[in-house]
Amino acid sequence: MMRSLFLATLVVPDYDAAIAYYRDTLDFELSEDQPLGDGKRWVVVRPDKSEGAGLLLAQADGADQQAAIGAQTGGRVSFFLSTDDFARDHALYLGRGVTFLEEPRHEPYGTVAVFRDAFGNLWDLIQHAKSS
């Protein structure tokens, strides 16, 4: 049996603002953007063109969903973005105004720093240590 996680829903305030942020600031790819009717859309962004996991961007519908934006994991890191070049992506994101909450740190598992996206979600940018 082969299974994999391919999407996680992320509630955002506006489809187009979220697409612009993830595409233009974090360099994600817009994989899908299909109308579903009643103003809803099926919007998927991915860190690259691979078949790896993506984010299903869901525009908040109602007060409860609006309140959940940026707080879907109760203040914990929500997402873990793996990179093959931490220094490159850290510098790129800093140059694009991404807010890092800490200086890069070196852990046994790799180099990591927590950042906050435009909607309040916490992310780890991480380059995994090479295994020997």
C-alpha positions as CSV (number, residue, x, y, z in Angstrom):
1,M,0.0,0.0,0.0
2,M,1.3,3.5,-0.9
3,R,-0.2,6.6,0.7
4,S,0.9,10.2,1.0
5,L,-0.4,13.4,2.3
6,F,-1.1,15.7,-0.7
7,L,-3.1,18.7,0.6
8,A,-3.7,20.6,3.8
9,T,-6.4,23.2,4.0
10,L,-5.3,26.7,5.0
11,V,-8.0,29.3,5.7
12,V,-7.2,32.7,4.3
13,P,-9.0,36.0,4.2
14,D,-9.0,36.3,0.4
15,Y,-8.1,33.9,-2.5
16,D,-6.2,36.4,-4.6
17,A,-4.2,38.0,-1.7
18,A,-3.2,34.5,-0.6
19,I,-2.2,33.4,-4.1
20,A,-0.1,36.6,-4.5
21,Y,1.6,36.1,-1.2
22,Y,2.5,32.4,-1.6
23,R,3.4,32.8,-5.3
24,D,5.3,36.2,-5.3
25,T,6.8,36.2,-1.8
26,L,7.5,32.5,-1.0
27,D,7.9,31.4,-4.7
28,F,5.2,28.8,-4.5
29,E,3.6,27.5,-7.7
30,L,-0.1,28.0,-8.4
31,S,-1.1,24.5,-9.2
32,E,-4.9,24.9,-9.5
33,D,-7.5,27.6,-9.5
34,Q,-10.9,26.4,-10.4
35,P,-14.3,28.1,-9.7
36,L,-16.7,26.0,-7.7
37,G,-19.7,28.3,-7.8
38,D,-21.1,30.7,-5.2
39,G,-17.8,32.6,-5.1
40,K,-15.8,29.5,-3.9
41,R,-12.7,28.3,-5.7
42,W,-10.4,25.2,-5.6
43,V,-7.0,26.9,-5.2
44,V,-3.9,24.9,-4.6
45,V,-0.3,26.2,-4.2
46,R,2.8,24.1,-3.9
47,P,6.4,24.9,-3.0
48,D,7.4,23.6,-6.4
49,K,6.0,21.7,-9.4
50,S,6.6,18.4,-7.7
51,E,3.8,16.1,-6.7
52,G,4.6,16.8,-3.0
53,A,2.1,18.2,-0.6
54,G,0.3,21.4,-1.4
55,L,-1.9,23.9,0.4
56,L,-5.6,24.1,-0.5
57,L,-6.3,27.8,0.1
58,A,-9.9,28.2,1.5
59,Q,-11.3,31.7,1.7
60,A,-12.9,32.2,5.1
61,D,-16.7,31.9,5.2
62,G,-18.2,33.4,8.3
63,A,-17.0,34.7,11.6
64,D,-15.7,31.4,13.0
65,Q,-13.5,30.8,10.0
66,Q,-12.3,34.5,10.0
67,A,-11.3,34.1,13.6
68,A,-9.3,30.9,12.7
69,I,-7.0,32.7,10.2
70,G,-3.5,32.5,11.4
71,A,-4.5,30.6,14.6
72,Q,-5.4,27.2,13.2
73,T,-2.8,25.4,15.3
74,G,-3.2,27.5,18.5
75,G,0.1,29.4,18.1
76,R,2.3,26.4,17.1
77,V,4.3,26.1,14.0
78,S,1.8,24.9,11.4
79,F,4.0,24.2,8.3
80,F,7.5,22.9,7.7
81,L,9.1,24.2,4.5
82,S,12.1,22.1,3.5
83,T,14.8,23.7,1.3
84,D,18.0,22.5,-0.3
85,D,19.7,25.9,0.4
86,F,18.7,27.6,3.7
87,A,21.0,30.6,3.3
88,R,19.5,31.3,-0.2
89,D,15.9,31.1,0.8
90,H,16.4,32.9,4.1
91,A,18.0,35.8,2.4
92,L,15.4,35.8,-0.4
93,Y,12.5,35.9,2.1
94,L,14.1,38.5,4.3
95,G,14.6,40.7,1.2
96,R,10.8,40.2,0.4
97,G,9.8,41.4,3.9
98,V,9.1,38.0,5.5
99,T,9.2,38.3,9.3
100,F,11.4,35.7,11.0
101,L,10.8,35.3,14.7
102,E,14.3,34.1,15.4
103,E,17.8,33.9,14.0
104,P,18.7,30.7,12.1
105,R,19.7,28.0,14.5
106,H,21.6,24.8,13.9
107,E,20.0,21.7,15.3
108,P,21.1,18.0,15.0
109,Y,18.4,17.6,12.3
110,G,19.3,20.7,10.3
111,T,19.3,24.5,10.1
112,V,16.0,26.1,10.9
113,A,14.2,29.4,11.6
114,V,10.6,30.2,12.3
115,F,8.8,32.8,10.2
116,R,5.3,34.2,10.2
117,D,3.4,34.4,6.9
118,A,1.2,37.3,5.9
119,F,-1.8,35.7,7.5
120,G,-0.3,34.9,10.9
121,N,0.6,31.2,10.4
122,L,4.0,30.0,11.7
123,W,6.4,28.1,9.5
124,D,9.7,26.5,9.9
125,L,12.1,27.1,7.0
126,I,14.4,24.1,7.3
127,Q,17.4,22.6,5.6
128,H,17.8,19.0,6.8
129,A,21.2,17.9,7.9
130,K,22.9,15.5,5.6
131,S,22.7,11.9,6.9
132,S,26.0,10.0,6.8
